[in-house]
C-alpha cells in the first residue's frame, strides 16, 4: 500500500513538473506560437466555406483563392480601421484624461462638502478611469501589431487547408487503428468550428449595434469602439464589460452624464439580447465547460499568450478538454473541467422479507 502511494505521488509530481515545463515553454515561445494558433483557428473557421465551395464544383485551388481573398480583404479592413483610429485616439487621449481627472477632482470636492475627506490621488490610484481607456487602446494596438504577421498567418492557413484533406489518410497509415483518435479530432474541430462561427456572427452583430448606438449618441471614434466590441466579444464573461467601459467614459467626458447613461444602457441591452438570448439559443447545450473553468482559462491563457490568448481562451480549453476525454487515465480531468453534473441516484435497498 505504501509503495502504491509513493508511485501515485511520484507520478503526480512528474505530471506537475511536465505541466510547468510546457507552460514555461509556451510563454517563452508566445511570439511564434500566437501566429500559429491564430492560423489554426482561422483554418478551422474557414474550412467550412472552403469545402462548401468545393462541393459547389469549384476546384480546390480556386476555392482556396476565394477564401484567401476574403481573408485578405477582412485583414486589410480591420488593420486600416484599427491603425488610423488608434493613432487618432492616442493623440487626443491627454485631453480626455485631463477631463477625467477634473471629474475626479469634482467628486472629491463634493465628498469633502459632505464631510467625507479623501484625496484625488488616492482615489485615482484605486479607481483610475483613464486606465480603462488606455487598456482598450493597448488591446487594439496589440491586435494591430499582430496583423503585421498576417503574411505568415496566411501562408500557414494555406498549408493547413491543403493538408487537411490528406491528414486522415496519413494518420491511419502512421497509427494503424486510429479511428478513435480521428473521431476525437473531428469532434474537437466541429465543436471549435461551431463556437468560432457563432461567436464571429454574434461579435459582428455586437459591433454593428455598438456603432449605431455610439453614432446616434454622438460619441467620438464610433468605429474604434465598434471594432473593440467585435474583438472583445470573443473574451467570455468580462469582454463586454471591458469593451463598454472606454466608450461610456468617453461619453461621460465628451457629452455628460446623461449621454454616458444612455451609452451604458445601450451596451447593457446589446449584451443582454445577444449574450443572454441569441448565443445560448444557437450554441445549443453549451460549451461543456463550467463557468469557473471559463474564467480561469481566460486568466491562464491571457497570462501565457497575452491578449490573443484571452480571445482564444475558450477554444483552447475546449481542445484540451476533448483531448483529456480521449484517454481513460485523464478522463477524470475532463469531467472536472465540465459543467455541473447531477448527483447519481442512490439505489434503494430492497425491503427485508417479513419473517414467518
Secondary structure, DSSP 8 states (H G I E B T S, - for coil): -HHHHHHHHHHHHHHHHHHHHHHHHHHHTHHHHHHHHHHHHHHHHHHHHHHHHHHTT--HHHHHHHHHHHHHHHHHHHHHHHHHHHHHHHHHHHHHHHHHHHHHHHHHHHHHHTT----HHHHHHH--HHHHHHHHHHHHHHHHHHGGGHHHHHHHHHHHHHHHHHHHHHHHHHHSS-HHHHHHHHHHHHHHHHHHHHHHHHHHHHHHHHHHHHHHHT-S-HHHHHHHHHHHTTSTTTHHHHHHHHHHHHHHHHT-HHHHHHHHHHHHHHHIIIIIIIHHHHHTT--S--HHHHHHHHHHHHHHH-HHHHHTHHHHHHHHHHHHHTSGGGHHHHHHHS------------------
